Amino acid sequence: MTSWRPTGPKELALVSASGWRAWPPRLPEQPIFYPVLNEDYATRIARDWSVPASGVGYVTRFEVNATFAARYPVQQADGRTILELWVPTEELHEFNRHIVGLIEVVHEFRQQSADAEASR
């Protein structure tokens, strides 16, 4: 199952430190890990939220064993195409064990590129 994750530079550095194989533990105020099921949605979050918050936003793509991922019902978050999996923090280690291959960066947005794209 292909999933995407919008992320900022701190989280991406931790993914890199894992050898591009795992997502880092959540912070105490983050009770769930939410990979998204649509590249466009991940792009909007990375560009529109991560860039203003940290100056750069990334969209990552990764594969998860579909049989394992099916234990997490698809959540519709505010729109027909805004689909996520909600993985409880305490299950993230097991979720990571079911990532197939490497996590890869597929898009990068920086303040100037986001501004240029918005002016088109």
C-alpha positions as CSV (number, residue, x, y, z in Angstrom):
1,M,0.0,0.0,0.0
2,T,1.5,3.3,-1.0
3,S,1.4,6.1,1.6
4,W,2.6,9.6,1.8
5,R,3.7,11.7,4.7
6,P,4.1,15.5,4.8
7,T,7.0,16.3,7.1
8,G,9.3,19.1,8.3
9,P,13.1,19.1,8.6
10,K,13.3,17.8,12.1
11,E,11.2,14.7,11.5
12,L,13.0,14.1,8.2
13,A,16.4,14.2,9.9
14,L,15.2,11.4,12.2
15,V,13.9,9.4,9.3
16,S,17.3,9.8,7.6
17,A,19.0,8.7,10.8
18,S,17.0,5.5,10.7
19,G,18.5,4.7,7.3
20,W,15.2,5.8,5.7
21,R,13.4,2.8,7.2
22,A,11.3,4.1,10.1
23,W,9.3,7.0,11.4
24,P,10.5,8.4,14.7
25,P,8.5,8.1,18.0
26,R,5.8,10.6,18.4
27,L,6.0,13.5,20.8
28,P,3.8,13.4,23.9
29,E,1.3,15.8,22.3
30,Q,1.0,13.5,19.2
31,P,-1.2,10.5,20.1
32,I,-1.3,9.3,16.5
33,F,0.9,8.9,13.5
34,Y,-1.1,9.6,10.3
35,P,0.2,8.6,6.9
36,V,-2.0,10.0,4.2
37,L,-3.3,8.1,1.2
38,N,-3.2,10.8,-1.4
39,E,-0.1,12.6,-2.8
40,D,-2.0,15.8,-3.4
41,Y,-3.2,16.0,0.2
42,A,0.4,15.4,1.4
43,T,1.6,18.1,-0.9
44,R,-0.9,20.6,0.3
45,I,0.1,20.0,3.9
46,A,3.9,20.2,3.3
47,R,3.6,23.3,1.2
48,D,0.9,25.2,3.1
49,W,1.7,24.2,6.7
50,S,5.2,22.9,6.9
51,V,6.8,25.7,4.9
52,P,5.3,28.6,7.0
53,A,6.1,26.7,10.2
54,S,9.8,25.8,9.4
55,G,10.8,27.3,6.1
56,V,10.7,23.9,4.3
57,G,8.3,21.1,3.8
58,Y,8.8,17.6,2.3
59,V,6.5,15.0,0.9
60,T,7.7,11.5,1.5
61,R,6.4,8.2,-0.1
62,F,6.7,4.8,1.3
63,E,5.1,1.3,1.0
64,V,3.4,-0.5,3.9
65,N,2.4,-4.2,3.8
66,A,-1.3,-3.9,2.7
67,T,-2.5,-6.8,4.9
68,F,-0.9,-5.2,8.0
69,A,-2.2,-1.7,7.1
70,A,-5.8,-3.0,6.8
71,R,-6.0,-3.1,10.6
72,Y,-6.2,0.7,10.5
73,P,-9.5,1.9,9.1
74,V,-9.2,4.7,6.5
75,Q,-10.2,8.0,8.2
76,Q,-11.8,10.8,6.1
77,A,-10.5,14.1,7.5
78,D,-12.6,17.0,6.4
79,G,-13.0,16.2,2.7
80,R,-13.7,13.4,0.2
81,T,-10.1,13.1,-0.9
82,I,-8.5,13.8,2.5
83,L,-7.8,10.3,3.6
84,E,-5.5,9.1,6.4
85,L,-4.6,6.1,8.4
86,W,-4.5,6.7,12.2
87,V,-1.8,4.7,13.8
88,P,-1.8,4.9,17.6
89,T,1.6,6.0,19.0
90,E,2.1,2.8,20.9
91,E,1.8,0.8,17.6
92,L,4.2,2.9,15.5
93,H,7.2,0.5,16.2
94,E,5.1,-2.4,14.8
95,F,3.9,-0.2,11.9
96,N,7.6,0.6,11.0
97,R,8.4,-3.1,10.9
98,H,5.9,-3.4,8.1
99,I,7.3,-0.7,5.9
100,V,8.5,-2.3,2.6
101,G,11.6,-0.8,1.2
102,L,12.8,2.8,2.0
103,I,11.0,6.0,2.8
104,E,11.8,8.5,0.0
105,V,11.4,12.2,-0.4
106,V,9.4,12.9,-3.6
107,H,8.8,16.7,-3.2
108,E,10.5,19.6,-1.4
109,F,9.0,23.0,-0.9
110,R,10.9,26.0,0.4
111,Q,9.6,29.5,1.2
112,Q,10.7,31.0,-2.2
113,S,9.3,28.0,-4.2
114,A,6.0,28.1,-2.4
115,D,5.7,31.9,-3.0
116,A,6.6,31.5,-6.7
117,E,4.0,28.7,-7.1
118,A,1.3,30.7,-5.3
119,S,1.9,33.6,-7.8
120,R,1.2,31.4,-10.8
